[in-house]
């Protein structure tokens, strides 16, 4: 019995309590740091989401403006071809009008065929 009393001397118990007290203080600091890290991560995530939302909105606006410009340009080109064909027909230049229509059909079919081929090939590569 005396060996047990020597092992648990009051100085040893005080040292153990001091070590446990320091350990608890360190754990409390660690928990505070984790809370701060979580708080910072949350704030960063909120800021990042807001920035992404703004960026996507600007991207949509940009895409809409590009689409609008493409449609306007295409409309102008179609109107110019229609006006040129109308003038050719008005001046009784039927052969010129027929050749222009043939050229447009050849160019459009080649472009659409190339586009379809490209889409088909890109579909095979992604599989």
C-alpha positions as CSV (number, residue, x, y, z in Angstrom):
1,X,0.0,0.0,0.0
2,X,2.8,2.3,0.7
3,X,4.0,2.0,-3.0
4,X,0.7,3.4,-4.2
5,X,0.9,6.3,-1.8
6,X,4.4,7.1,-3.1
7,X,3.2,7.0,-6.7
8,X,0.4,9.5,-6.0
9,X,2.2,12.0,-4.0
10,X,0.5,15.5,-3.7
11,X,3.2,17.0,-5.9
12,X,2.5,14.5,-8.6
13,X,-1.2,15.0,-8.4
14,X,-0.7,18.8,-8.7
15,X,1.5,18.3,-11.8
16,X,-1.1,16.0,-13.4
17,X,-3.8,18.6,-12.7
18,X,-1.6,21.4,-14.1
19,X,-0.9,19.3,-17.2
20,X,-4.6,18.6,-17.6
21,X,-5.4,22.3,-17.1
22,X,-2.9,23.2,-19.8
23,X,-4.3,20.5,-22.1
24,X,-7.9,21.8,-21.6
25,X,-6.7,25.3,-22.4
26,X,-5.0,24.2,-25.6
27,X,-8.1,22.2,-26.6
28,X,-10.2,25.3,-26.0
29,X,-7.8,27.4,-28.2
30,X,-7.9,24.7,-30.8
31,X,-11.7,24.8,-30.8
32,X,-11.7,28.6,-31.2
33,X,-9.3,28.3,-34.1
34,X,-11.5,25.7,-35.7
35,X,-14.6,28.0,-35.2
36,X,-12.6,30.9,-36.7
37,X,-11.5,28.7,-39.7
38,X,-15.1,27.6,-40.3
39,X,-16.3,31.2,-40.1
40,X,-13.7,32.3,-42.5
41,X,-14.5,29.4,-44.9
42,X,-18.2,30.3,-44.7
43,X,-17.5,34.0,-45.5
44,X,-15.2,33.0,-48.4
45,X,-17.8,30.6,-49.8
46,X,-20.5,33.4,-49.6
47,X,-18.2,35.9,-51.4
48,X,-17.3,33.3,-54.0
49,X,-20.9,32.4,-54.7
50,X,-21.8,36.1,-55.1
51,X,-18.9,36.6,-57.5
52,X,-19.9,33.5,-59.5
53,X,-23.5,34.7,-59.7
54,X,-22.3,38.1,-60.9
55,X,-19.9,36.5,-63.4
56,X,-22.6,34.2,-64.8
57,X,-25.0,37.1,-65.2
58,X,-22.4,39.1,-67.1
59,X,-21.6,36.0,-69.2
60,X,-25.3,35.6,-70.1
61,X,-25.5,39.3,-71.0
62,X,-22.5,38.9,-73.2
63,X,-23.9,35.8,-74.9
64,X,-27.2,37.6,-75.5
65,X,-25.4,40.6,-77.1
66,X,-23.3,38.3,-79.3
67,X,-26.4,36.4,-80.4
68,X,-28.1,39.7,-81.1
69,X,-25.2,41.0,-83.3
70,X,-25.0,37.7,-85.2
71,X,-28.8,37.8,-85.9
72,X,-28.6,41.4,-87.0
73,X,-25.6,40.7,-89.3
74,X,-27.3,37.7,-90.8
75,X,-30.5,39.7,-91.4
76,X,-28.5,42.4,-93.2
77,X,-26.7,39.8,-95.3
78,X,-30.0,38.2,-96.2
79,X,-31.6,41.5,-97.1
80,X,-28.6,42.5,-99.3
81,X,-28.9,39.2,-101.2
82,X,-32.6,39.6,-101.5
83,X,-32.1,43.2,-102.8
84,X,-29.5,42.1,-105.2
85,X,-31.7,39.2,-106.5
86,X,-34.6,41.6,-106.8
87,X,-32.6,44.1,-108.8
88,X,-31.3,41.3,-111.1
89,X,-34.8,40.1,-111.7
90,X,-36.1,43.6,-112.2
91,X,-33.4,44.2,-114.9
92,X,-34.3,40.9,-116.6
93,X,-31.0,39.3,-115.6
94,X,-32.5,35.9,-114.7
95,X,-29.4,34.0,-115.4
96,X,-27.4,36.0,-112.9
97,X,-30.1,35.5,-110.3
98,X,-30.1,31.8,-110.9
99,X,-26.3,31.6,-110.6
100,X,-26.5,33.5,-107.3
101,X,-29.1,31.2,-105.9
102,X,-27.1,28.2,-107.0
103,X,-24.0,29.6,-105.3
104,X,-25.9,30.3,-102.1
105,X,-27.3,26.7,-102.1
106,X,-23.9,25.2,-102.7
107,X,-22.2,27.3,-99.9
108,X,-25.1,26.6,-97.5
109,X,-25.2,22.9,-98.1
110,X,-21.4,22.7,-97.8
111,X,-21.4,24.6,-94.6
112,X,-24.2,22.6,-93.1
113,X,-22.7,19.3,-94.2
114,X,-19.3,20.3,-92.6
115,X,-21.1,21.3,-89.4
116,X,-23.0,18.0,-89.3
117,X,-19.8,16.1,-89.9
118,X,-18.0,18.0,-87.2
119,X,-20.8,17.4,-84.7
120,X,-20.8,13.7,-85.6
121,X,-17.1,13.4,-85.1
122,X,-17.1,15.3,-81.8
123,X,-19.8,13.0,-80.6
124,X,-17.7,10.0,-81.2
125,X,-14.6,11.5,-79.5
126,X,-16.6,12.2,-76.3
127,X,-17.7,8.6,-76.0
